[in-house]
Amino acid sequence: MDKKVNVIGGEDFKNAGMFFYCTNDDIQSYSKKEILEWFGEAKRISLENEKDFKIMAIEPIVSLANKAAVLIKIDTKNIPTGIFPTTASIH
């Protein structure tokens, strides 16, 4: 099942490396285990501009806004430029 996430700081993607910082209001837990369970066996992230990347790792964190969030590391040989997504689908 696809799940929607909010992508924060996409404009800093090239400087930050190969990580997207994502949140979702449906994640009600701050437990790393439960956050990972919410993402299930996610393999790909599709950005709103239809760019699609393989997920290499998902690291749960608690954001400064006291929300559950994740860093999603993607697999790409060329770090994309000009990507400013605000939403994405995880599948």
C-alpha positions as CSV (number, residue, x, y, z in Angstrom):
1,M,0.0,0.0,0.0
2,D,1.3,3.5,-0.9
3,K,1.6,6.0,1.9
4,K,1.9,9.8,1.5
5,V,4.6,11.7,3.4
6,N,5.6,15.3,3.7
7,V,9.1,16.1,2.5
8,I,10.8,19.0,4.4
9,G,13.9,20.8,3.1
10,G,13.9,19.3,-0.3
11,E,15.6,22.4,-1.6
12,D,18.6,21.5,0.5
13,F,18.8,18.0,-0.9
14,K,21.9,18.5,-2.9
15,N,23.8,20.0,0.1
16,A,22.4,17.6,2.7
17,G,23.4,14.4,0.8
18,M,21.1,11.6,-0.2
19,F,18.6,11.9,2.6
20,F,15.0,13.2,2.5
21,Y,13.5,14.4,5.8
22,C,9.9,13.2,5.9
23,T,7.0,13.4,8.3
24,N,3.4,12.2,8.4
25,D,0.6,13.1,10.8
26,D,-0.6,9.5,10.8
27,I,2.5,8.4,12.7
28,Q,1.4,8.7,16.3
29,S,4.3,7.0,18.0
30,Y,7.8,8.1,18.9
31,S,9.0,4.6,19.2
32,K,11.6,3.8,16.5
33,K,10.3,0.3,16.2
34,E,6.7,1.5,15.6
35,I,7.7,4.1,13.1
36,L,9.6,1.5,11.1
37,E,6.5,-0.8,11.3
38,W,4.4,2.1,9.9
39,F,6.7,2.2,6.8
40,G,6.5,-1.6,6.5
41,E,8.7,-3.0,3.7
42,A,9.0,0.3,1.8
43,K,11.3,-0.1,-1.2
44,R,10.7,3.1,-3.2
45,I,9.9,6.7,-2.8
46,S,8.2,8.6,-5.6
47,L,8.4,12.4,-5.4
48,E,5.5,14.6,-6.5
49,N,7.4,15.6,-9.6
50,E,7.4,11.9,-10.5
51,K,11.1,11.2,-9.8
52,D,11.4,7.7,-8.3
53,F,14.2,6.4,-6.1
54,K,15.1,3.1,-4.4
55,I,15.1,3.4,-0.6
56,M,18.4,2.3,0.9
57,A,17.6,3.0,4.6
58,I,14.9,4.6,6.8
59,E,16.1,6.1,10.1
60,P,13.3,7.2,12.5
61,I,13.9,10.4,14.5
62,V,11.9,12.8,16.6
63,S,11.9,16.2,15.0
64,L,12.4,19.6,16.7
65,A,8.6,20.2,16.3
66,N,8.1,17.1,18.5
67,K,6.7,15.1,15.6
68,A,7.7,11.6,14.4
69,A,9.9,11.9,11.4
70,V,12.3,9.8,9.3
71,L,15.4,10.3,7.2
72,I,15.1,8.3,4.0
73,K,18.3,7.5,2.3
74,I,17.9,7.0,-1.4
75,D,20.0,5.1,-4.0
76,T,21.1,7.4,-6.8
77,K,24.3,7.6,-8.7
78,N,23.7,11.3,-9.5
79,I,22.3,13.5,-6.7
80,P,19.4,15.2,-8.5
81,T,19.3,19.0,-8.8
82,G,16.3,21.2,-8.9
83,I,14.2,18.9,-6.8
84,F,11.9,20.8,-4.4
85,P,9.3,18.3,-3.5
86,T,6.9,18.8,-0.6
87,T,5.1,15.4,-0.8
88,A,6.1,11.9,-1.8
89,S,4.6,8.4,-1.9
90,I,6.3,5.5,-0.2
91,H,5.8,2.0,-1.7
